[in-house]
Amino acid sequence: MIAYLEGTVFLTEADYLVIKTATGVGYQVFLPKPLLLQAVVNESVHYHIQTYVRDGEGTLYGFASLEEKKLFEMLIKTSGVGPKLGIMILSILRPPQLIQAIHQQNIPQLNSIPGIGKKTASKLFLDMTDQLKKHPIAGQEWEKDPKIPNQSSASETDELLSALTNMGFSEKDVLSILGQIHADGQSFEEQIKKALALLTSFN
């Protein structure tokens, strides 16, 4: 499996470039748009590579840092998010922006990315929250903002209703599932996860 490539830019296209290595071999590599726009033909480049194999065919995806590559790996573990959509997400949201959106429960921001519906955005939030807890991205650790809902003075029910409607769910749908969420011993984040699982099961 290819994990790293270094060479010169042989040509660039709308969503990929070809790297010519010292041995004369050219590799097609798909990149997030901001990184692709920096590439100049005949200039030296080096990328961390994620090799994605499907139906016996390998596709290479390149990243400027190991941290960005790790985020991509996390993204494509989510159901409904393939490598093309993963690259799209990282083309629109830089790693700090993506991590911030996850920690701030900003599902509407994820939902605004072409190809991501509300259900996929909710799954991304759930899966990425867990993965970032287990495998923090170096240099991108998040410090909780005292203004986020679970630290407010409002009641937990009001907090949940406010947070979920801000994520784009209707008040009617949210109210219909609040009774199924038991707060005993559960953190606000755990209650949000359960609520999202219930709300996304409607579709």
PyRosetta script that sets phi, psi and omega in degrees:
from pyrosetta import init, pose_from_sequence

init()
pose = pose_from_sequence("MIAYLEGTVFLTEADYLVIKTATGVGYQVFLPKPLLLQAVVNESVHYHIQTYVRDGEGTLYGFASLEEKKLFEMLIKTSGVGPKLGIMILSILRPPQLIQAIHQQNIPQLNSIPGIGKKTASKLFLDMTDQLKKHPIAGQEWEKDPKIPNQSSASETDELLSALTNMGFSEKDVLSILGQIHADGQSFEEQIKKALALLTSFN")
pose.set_psi(1, 134.4)
pose.set_omega(1, 178.8)
pose.set_phi(2, -80.2)
pose.set_psi(2, 127.3)
pose.set_omega(2, -179.8)
pose.set_phi(3, -116.4)
pose.set_psi(3, -15.1)
pose.set_omega(3, -177.1)
pose.set_phi(4, -155.4)
pose.set_psi(4, 139.2)
pose.set_omega(4, 177.9)
pose.set_phi(5, -134.3)
pose.set_psi(5, 141.4)
pose.set_omega(5, 177.5)
pose.set_phi(6, -138.9)
pose.set_psi(6, 136.4)
pose.set_omega(6, 179.8)
pose.set_phi(7, 174.8)
pose.set_psi(7, -153.8)
pose.set_omega(7, 177.9)
pose.set_phi(8, -116.3)
pose.set_psi(8, 152.9)
pose.set_omega(8, 179.4)
pose.set_phi(9, -74.8)
pose.set_psi(9, 118.5)
pose.set_omega(9, -179.6)
pose.set_phi(10, -87.2)
pose.set_psi(10, -43.2)
pose.set_omega(10, 174.9)
pose.set_phi(11, -159.1)
pose.set_psi(11, 159.1)
pose.set_omega(11, 177.2)
pose.set_phi(12, -125.9)
pose.set_psi(12, 145.1)
pose.set_omega(12, 175.5)
pose.set_phi(13, -127.1)
pose.set_psi(13, -172.4)
pose.set_omega(13, -173.8)
pose.set_phi(14, -61.6)
pose.set_psi(14, -36.7)
pose.set_omega(14, -176.7)
pose.set_phi(15, -130.9)
pose.set_psi(15, 6.1)
pose.set_omega(15, 177.4)
pose.set_phi(16, -152.1)
pose.set_psi(16, 170.0)
pose.set_omega(16, 171.6)
pose.set_phi(17, -135.7)
pose.set_psi(17, 168.7)
pose.set_omega(17, 175.4)
pose.set_phi(18, -115.5)
pose.set_psi(18, 123.7)
pose.set_omega(18, 177.6)
pose.set_phi(19, -98.6)
pose.set_psi(19, 126.7)
pose.set_omega(19, 175.9)
pose.set_phi(20, -98.7)
pose.set_psi(20, 118.5)
pose.set_omega(20, -178.0)
pose.set_phi(21, -84.4)
pose.set_psi(21, 175.4)
pose.set_omega(21, -178.9)
pose.set_phi(22, -62.5)
pose.set_psi(22, -23.0)
pose.set_omega(22, -180.0)
pose.set_phi(23, -85.3)
pose.set_psi(23, -2.5)
pose.set_omega(23, 178.6)
pose.set_phi(24, 90.2)
pose.set_psi(24, 3.5)
pose.set_omega(24, 178.9)
pose.set_phi(25, -86.4)
pose.set_psi(25, 137.0)
pose.set_omega(25, 178.5)
pose.set_phi(26, -103.9)
pose.set_psi(26, 131.7)
pose.set_omega(26, 179.7)
pose.set_phi(27, -116.5)
pose.set_psi(27, 130.1)
pose.set_omega(27, 174.8)
pose.set_phi(28, -82.0)
pose.set_psi(28, 125.1)
pose.set_omega(28, -177.1)
pose.set_phi(29, -131.1)
pose.set_psi(29, 126.2)
pose.set_omega(29, 176.1)
pose.set_phi(30, -88.9)
pose.set_psi(30, 136.7)
pose.set_omega(30, -174.9)
pose.set_phi(31, -130.9)
pose.set_psi(31, 155.0)
pose.set_omega(31, 168.6)
pose.set_phi(32, -59.5)
pose.set_psi(32, 145.0)
pose.set_omega(32, -173.0)
pose.set_phi(33, -54.6)
pose.set_psi(33, -45.6)
pose.set_omega(33, -179.7)
pose.set_phi(34, -58.6)
pose.set_psi(34, -35.9)
pose.set_omega(34, 179.6)
pose.set_phi(35, -73.2)
pose.set_psi(35, -39.7)
pose.set_omega(35, 179.5)
pose.set_phi(36, -62.4)
pose.set_psi(36, -38.5)
pose.set_omega(36, -178.4)
pose.set_phi(37, -67.0)
pose.set_psi(37, -18.8)
pose.set_omega(37, 178.9)
pose.set_phi(38, -82.9)
pose.set_psi(38, -16.2)
pose.set_omega(38, -174.3)
pose.set_phi(39, -75.1)
pose.set_psi(39, 135.8)
pose.set_omega(39, 179.4)
pose.set_phi(40, -127.0)
pose.set_psi(40, 130.9)
pose.set_omega(40, -179.4)
pose.set_phi(41, -54.5)
pose.set_psi(41, 134.8)
pose.set_omega(41, 179.0)
pose.set_phi(42, 79.3)
pose.set_psi(42, -2.0)
pose.set_omega(42, 176.4)
pose.set_phi(43, -92.2)
pose.set_psi(43, 152.3)
pose.set_omega(43, -179.2)
pose.set_phi(44, -75.3)
pose.set_psi(44, 141.6)
pose.set_omega(44, 177.2)
pose.set_phi(45, -141.5)
pose.set_psi(45, 161.6)
pose.set_omega(45, 173.1)
pose.set_phi(46, -150.9)
pose.set_psi(46, 137.5)
pose.set_omega(46, -175.9)
pose.set_phi(47, -137.6)
pose.set_psi(47, 147.8)
pose.set_omega(47, 167.7)
pose.set_phi(48, -81.1)
pose.set_psi(48, 133.1)
pose.set_omega(48, -170.3)
pose.set_phi(49, -114.1)
pose.set_psi(49, 135.3)
pose.set_omega(49, 169.2)
pose.set_phi(50, -109.2)
pose.set_psi(50, 119.2)
pose.set_omega(50, 178.6)
pose.set_phi(51, -92.7)
pose.set_psi(51, 121.8)
pose.set_omega(51, -178.9)
pose.set_phi(52, -111.7)
pose.set_psi(52, 120.1)
pose.set_omega(52, -176.8)
pose.set_phi(53, -111.2)
pose.set_psi(53, 127.6)
pose.set_omega(53, 176.3)
pose.set_phi(54, -144.7)
pose.set_psi(54, 133.2)
pose.set_omega(54, -178.9)
pose.set_phi(55, 53.1)
pose.set_psi(55, 37.7)
pose.set_omega(55, 176.1)
pose.set_phi(56, 78.4)
pose.set_psi(56, 1.1)
pose.set_omega(56, -178.6)
pose.set_phi(57, -113.3)
pose.set_psi(57, 130.4)
pose.set_omega(57, -178.4)
pose.set_phi(58, -98.1)
pose.set_psi(58, 137.9)
pose.set_omega(58, 176.4)
pose.set_phi(59, -123.0)
pose.set_psi(59, 138.1)
pose.set_omega(59, -177.2)
pose.set_phi(60, -102.8)
pose.set_psi(60, 133.8)
pose.set_omega(60, 176.8)
pose.set_phi(61, -122.0)
pose.set_psi(61, 128.6)
pose.set_omega(61, -173.5)
pose.set_phi(62, -110.7)
pose.set_psi(62, 148.9)
pose.set_omega(62, -177.5)
pose.set_phi(63, -142.1)
pose.set_psi(63, 151.2)
pose.set_omega(63, -176.8)
pose.set_phi(64, -73.7)
pose.set_psi(64, -26.2)
pose.set_omega(64, -176.1)
pose.set_phi(65, -140.6)
pose.set_psi(65, 161.3)
pose.set_omega(65, 176.1)
pose.set_phi(66, -65.5)
pose.set_psi(66, -32.6)
pose.set_omega(66, -179.8)
pose.set_phi(67, -63.4)
pose.set_psi(67, -43.8)
pose.set_omega(67, 179.4)
pose.set_phi(68, -66.5)
pose.set_psi(68, -38.6)
pose.set_omega(68, 177.2)
pose.set_phi(69, -62.7)
pose.set_psi(69, -41.1)
pose.set_omega(69, 178.8)
pose.set_phi(70, -63.4)
pose.set_psi(70, -39.4)
pose.set_omega(70, 177.2)
pose.set_phi(71, -62.9)
pose.set_psi(71, -41.5)
pose.set_omega(71, 177.5)
pose.set_phi(72, -60.7)
pose.set_psi(72, -44.4)
pose.set_omega(72, 178.9)
pose.set_phi(73, -60.7)
pose.set_psi(73, -39.1)
pose.set_omega(73, 177.3)
pose.set_phi(74, -65.7)
pose.set_psi(74, -43.1)
pose.set_omega(74, -177.7)
pose.set_phi(75, -59.4)
pose.set_psi(75, -46.5)
pose.set_omega(75, -173.7)
pose.set_phi(76, -77.6)
pose.set_psi(76, -3.5)
pose.set_omega(76, 172.6)
pose.set_phi(77, -80.3)
pose.set_psi(77, -12.9)
pose.set_omega(77, -179.5)
pose.set_phi(78, -81.5)
pose.set_psi(78, 133.4)
pose.set_omega(78, 178.3)
pose.set_phi(79, -57.8)
pose.set_psi(79, 129.3)
pose.set_omega(79, 179.1)
pose.set_phi(80, 93.1)
pose.set_psi(80, -4.5)
pose.set_omega(80, 179.1)
pose.set_phi(81, -115.2)
pose.set_psi(81, 104.3)
pose.set_omega(81, 176.3)
pose.set_phi(82, -91.7)
pose.set_psi(82, 179.9)
pose.set_omega(82, -177.6)
pose.set_phi(83, -62.9)
pose.set_psi(83, -35.1)
pose.set_omega(83, 179.0)
pose.set_phi(84, -65.3)
pose.set_psi(84, -41.5)
pose.set_omega(84, 177.9)
pose.set_phi(85, -70.4)
pose.set_psi(85, -35.8)
pose.set_omega(85, 176.8)
pose.set_phi(86, -60.0)
pose.set_psi(86, -43.0)
pose.set_omega(86, 177.0)
pose.set_phi(87, -65.2)
pose.set_psi(87, -39.1)
pose.set_omega(87, 177.6)
pose.set_phi(88, -59.6)
pose.set_psi(88, -44.8)
pose.set_omega(88, -179.8)
pose.set_phi(89, -60.6)
pose.set_psi(89, -45.4)
pose.set_omega(89, -179.1)
pose.set_phi(90, -75.1)
pose.set_psi(90, -12.9)
pose.set_omega(90, 173.9)
pose.set_phi(91, -80.0)
pose.set_psi(91, -28.5)
pose.set_omega(91, -177.5)
pose.set_phi(92, -96.3)
pose.set_psi(92, -39.7)
pose.set_omega(92, 179.3)
pose.set_phi(93, -114.5)
pose.set_psi(93, 118.9)
pose.set_omega(93, 174.7)
pose.set_phi(94, -68.7)
pose.set_psi(94, 158.7)
pose.set_omega(94, -175.7)
pose.set_phi(95, -47.6)
pose.set_psi(95, -46.6)
pose.set_omega(95, 179.2)
pose.set_phi(96, -62.8)
pose.set_psi(96, -35.9)
pose.set_omega(96, 179.7)
pose.set_phi(97, -68.0)
pose.set_psi(97, -40.6)
pose.set_omega(97, 179.6)
pose.set_phi(98, -64.9)
pose.set_psi(98, -46.2)
pose.set_omega(98, -179.9)
pose.set_phi(99, -62.9)
pose.set_psi(99, -39.8)
pose.set_omega(99, 178.4)
pose.set_phi(100, -64.1)
pose.set_psi(100, -42.1)
pose.set_omega(100, 179.3)
pose.set_phi(101, -61.5)
pose.set_psi(101, -38.5)
pose.set_omega(101, 179.2)
pose.set_phi(102, -66.7)
pose.set_psi(102, -48.4)
pose.set_omega(102, -176.3)
pose.set_phi(103, -69.8)
pose.set_psi(103, -28.1)
pose.set_omega(103, 179.1)
pose.set_phi(104, -90.7)
pose.set_psi(104, 6.4)
pose.set_omega(104, 178.8)
pose.set_phi(105, 56.5)
pose.set_psi(105, 38.1)
pose.set_omega(105, -175.7)
pose.set_phi(106, -87.8)
pose.set_psi(106, 69.6)
pose.set_omega(106, -179.4)
pose.set_phi(107, -63.1)
pose.set_psi(107, -38.0)
pose.set_omega(107, 177.1)
pose.set_phi(108, -57.0)
pose.set_psi(108, -34.6)
pose.set_omega(108, 178.2)
pose.set_phi(109, -66.5)
pose.set_psi(109, -41.9)
pose.set_omega(109, 176.7)
pose.set_phi(110, -66.4)
pose.set_psi(110, -40.7)
pose.set_omega(110, -178.3)
pose.set_phi(111, -64.7)
pose.set_psi(111, -22.3)
pose.set_omega(111, -178.4)
pose.set_phi(112, -77.2)
pose.set_psi(112, -11.4)
pose.set_omega(112, 179.9)
pose.set_phi(113, -77.6)
pose.set_psi(113, 129.5)
pose.set_omega(113, -180.0)
pose.set_phi(114, -53.1)
pose.set_psi(114, 130.5)
pose.set_omega(114, 178.5)
pose.set_phi(115, 96.2)
pose.set_psi(115, -6.0)
pose.set_omega(115, -180.0)
pose.set_phi(116, -113.5)
pose.set_psi(116, 112.9)
pose.set_omega(116, 175.1)
pose.set_phi(117, -86.7)
pose.set_psi(117, 178.1)
pose.set_omega(117, -177.7)
pose.set_phi(118, -62.3)
pose.set_psi(118, -37.3)
pose.set_omega(118, -178.4)
pose.set_phi(119, -67.6)
pose.set_psi(119, -44.9)
pose.set_omega(119, 178.6)
pose.set_phi(120, -65.9)
pose.set_psi(120, -38.4)
pose.set_omega(120, 177.9)
pose.set_phi(121, -61.4)
pose.set_psi(121, -40.3)
pose.set_omega(121, 178.7)
pose.set_phi(122, -66.1)
pose.set_psi(122, -41.1)
pose.set_omega(122, 177.6)
pose.set_phi(123, -63.6)
pose.set_psi(123, -40.8)
pose.set_omega(123, 178.2)
pose.set_phi(124, -59.3)
pose.set_psi(124, -45.3)
pose.set_omega(124, 179.5)
pose.set_phi(125, -59.2)
pose.set_psi(125, -48.8)
pose.set_omega(125, -177.9)
pose.set_phi(126, -61.9)
pose.set_psi(126, -50.8)
pose.set_omega(126, -175.7)
pose.set_phi(127, -67.9)
pose.set_psi(127, -44.5)
pose.set_omega(127, -177.4)
pose.set_phi(128, -68.3)
pose.set_psi(128, -34.4)
pose.set_omega(128, 177.2)
pose.set_phi(129, -59.4)
pose.set_psi(129, -46.9)
pose.set_omega(129, 179.6)
pose.set_phi(130, -64.3)
pose.set_psi(130, -44.8)
pose.set_omega(130, -176.4)
pose.set_phi(131, -67.5)
pose.set_psi(131, -38.5)
pose.set_omega(131, -180.0)
pose.set_phi(132, -70.0)
pose.set_psi(132, -27.1)
pose.set_omega(132, 174.6)
pose.set_phi(133, -68.8)
pose.set_psi(133, -44.6)
pose.set_omega(133, -177.3)
pose.set_phi(134, -75.2)
pose.set_psi(134, -34.7)
pose.set_omega(134, -176.0)
pose.set_phi(135, -133.3)
pose.set_psi(135, 76.2)
pose.set_omega(135, -180.0)
pose.set_phi(136, -59.3)
pose.set_psi(136, 144.0)
pose.set_omega(136, 178.1)
pose.set_phi(137, -85.9)
pose.set_psi(137, 122.4)
pose.set_omega(137, -176.6)
pose.set_phi(138, -55.3)
pose.set_psi(138, 130.5)
pose.set_omega(138, 178.3)
pose.set_phi(139, 83.6)
pose.set_psi(139, -4.0)
pose.set_omega(139, -177.6)
pose.set_phi(140, -124.3)
pose.set_psi(140, 24.9)
pose.set_omega(140, 179.4)
pose.set_phi(141, -64.2)
pose.set_psi(141, 144.9)
pose.set_omega(141, -174.4)
pose.set_phi(142, -106.1)
pose.set_psi(142, 131.4)
pose.set_omega(142, 173.7)
pose.set_phi(143, -102.2)
pose.set_psi(143, 127.2)
pose.set_omega(143, -174.7)
pose.set_phi(144, -60.7)
pose.set_psi(144, 133.1)
pose.set_omega(144, 177.2)
pose.set_phi(145, -80.7)
pose.set_psi(145, 128.4)
pose.set_omega(145, -178.9)
pose.set_phi(146, -63.8)
pose.set_psi(146, -9.4)
pose.set_omega(146, -178.4)
pose.set_phi(147, -91.3)
pose.set_psi(147, -5.2)
pose.set_omega(147, -177.1)
pose.set_phi(148, -72.5)
pose.set_psi(148, 158.9)
pose.set_omega(148, -168.3)
pose.set_phi(149, -52.9)
pose.set_psi(149, -41.8)
pose.set_omega(149, -173.8)
pose.set_phi(150, -72.1)
pose.set_psi(150, -0.2)
pose.set_omega(150, 175.8)
pose.set_phi(151, -116.1)
pose.set_psi(151, 11.1)
pose.set_omega(151, 179.7)
pose.set_phi(152, -84.8)
pose.set_psi(152, 171.6)
pose.set_omega(152, -177.3)
pose.set_phi(153, -92.8)
pose.set_psi(153, -3.0)
pose.set_omega(153, -179.6)
pose.set_phi(154, -71.2)
pose.set_psi(154, 164.6)
pose.set_omega(154, 178.1)
pose.set_phi(155, -67.1)
pose.set_psi(155, 157.1)
pose.set_omega(155, -177.8)
pose.set_phi(156, -61.7)
pose.set_psi(156, -38.0)
pose.set_omega(156, 179.7)
pose.set_phi(157, -62.9)
pose.set_psi(157, -44.7)
pose.set_omega(157, 178.1)
pose.set_phi(158, -64.1)
pose.set_psi(158, -37.9)
pose.set_omega(158, 178.8)
pose.set_phi(159, -62.4)
pose.set_psi(159, -46.5)
pose.set_omega(159, 179.8)
pose.set_phi(160, -62.3)
pose.set_psi(160, -46.1)
pose.set_omega(160, -179.6)
pose.set_phi(161, -60.5)
pose.set_psi(161, -44.0)
pose.set_omega(161, -179.7)
pose.set_phi(162, -65.5)
pose.set_psi(162, -46.5)
pose.set_omega(162, -178.1)
pose.set_phi(163, -62.6)
pose.set_psi(163, -43.6)
pose.set_omega(163, -175.8)
pose.set_phi(164, -73.4)
pose.set_psi(164, -37.1)
pose.set_omega(164, 176.5)
pose.set_phi(165, -69.0)
pose.set_psi(165, -32.8)
pose.set_omega(165, 175.8)
pose.set_phi(166, -66.5)
pose.set_psi(166, -23.8)
pose.set_omega(166, 177.0)
pose.set_phi(167, -80.3)
pose.set_psi(167, -6.3)
pose.set_omega(167, 176.3)
pose.set_phi(168, 109.8)
pose.set_psi(168, 0.3)
pose.set_omega(168, 179.1)
pose.set_phi(169, -85.4)
pose.set_psi(169, 148.9)
pose.set_omega(169, -179.5)
pose.set_phi(170, -72.9)
pose.set_psi(170, 149.2)
pose.set_omega(170, 179.4)
pose.set_phi(171, -60.7)
pose.set_psi(171, -36.5)
pose.set_omega(171, 179.8)
pose.set_phi(172, -61.0)
pose.set_psi(172, -46.7)
pose.set_omega(172, -179.7)
pose.set_phi(173, -65.1)
pose.set_psi(173, -41.9)
pose.set_omega(173, -178.7)
pose.set_phi(174, -63.2)
pose.set_psi(174, -46.1)
pose.set_omega(174, -179.2)
pose.set_phi(175, -61.4)
pose.set_psi(175, -31.2)
pose.set_omega(175, -177.2)
pose.set_phi(176, -70.4)
pose.set_psi(176, -20.5)
pose.set_omega(176, -177.4)
pose.set_phi(177, -110.3)
pose.set_psi(177, -8.0)
pose.set_omega(177, -176.6)
pose.set_phi(178, -59.9)
pose.set_psi(178, -33.6)
pose.set_omega(178, 179.9)
pose.set_phi(179, -67.1)
pose.set_psi(179, -16.4)
pose.set_omega(179, -179.2)
pose.set_phi(180, -90.4)
pose.set_psi(180, -0.9)
pose.set_omega(180, -177.9)
pose.set_phi(181, -104.0)
pose.set_psi(181, 119.6)
pose.set_omega(181, -178.3)
pose.set_phi(182, -103.1)
pose.set_psi(182, 121.5)
pose.set_omega(182, -173.2)
pose.set_phi(183, -86.3)
pose.set_psi(183, -8.9)
pose.set_omega(183, -175.9)
pose.set_phi(184, -56.0)
pose.set_psi(184, 110.6)
pose.set_omega(184, 176.9)
pose.set_phi(185, 75.4)
pose.set_psi(185, 1.1)
pose.set_omega(185, -178.6)
pose.set_phi(186, -98.4)
pose.set_psi(186, 140.3)
pose.set_omega(186, 175.9)
pose.set_phi(187, -74.3)
pose.set_psi(187, 165.6)
pose.set_omega(187, 177.7)
pose.set_phi(188, -59.6)
pose.set_psi(188, -40.3)
pose.set_omega(188, -179.5)
pose.set_phi(189, -62.2)
pose.set_psi(189, -40.7)
pose.set_omega(189, 178.8)
pose.set_phi(190, -65.5)
pose.set_psi(190, -37.0)
pose.set_omega(190, 177.7)
pose.set_phi(191, -66.9)
pose.set_psi(191, -40.2)
pose.set_omega(191, 177.3)
pose.set_phi(192, -60.7)
pose.set_psi(192, -44.0)
pose.set_omega(192, -179.3)
pose.set_phi(193, -61.0)
pose.set_psi(193, -44.0)
pose.set_omega(193, -179.7)
pose.set_phi(194, -65.4)
pose.set_psi(194, -41.3)
pose.set_omega(194, 178.8)
pose.set_phi(195, -62.2)
pose.set_psi(195, -42.8)
pose.set_omega(195, 179.5)
pose.set_phi(196, -64.0)
pose.set_psi(196, -40.0)
pose.set_omega(196, 178.7)
pose.set_phi(197, -61.6)
pose.set_psi(197, -40.9)
pose.set_omega(197, 179.5)
pose.set_phi(198, -69.6)
pose.set_psi(198, -42.8)
pose.set_omega(198, -176.8)
pose.set_phi(199, -68.7)
pose.set_psi(199, -40.3)
pose.set_omega(199, -179.2)
pose.set_phi(200, -73.1)
pose.set_psi(200, -17.4)
pose.set_omega(200, 178.0)
pose.set_phi(201, -74.7)
pose.set_psi(201, -12.6)
pose.set_omega(201, 177.7)
pose.set_phi(202, -65.0)
pose.set_psi(202, -31.8)
pose.set_omega(202, -173.9)
pose.set_phi(203, -94.2)
pose.dump_pdb("model.pdb")
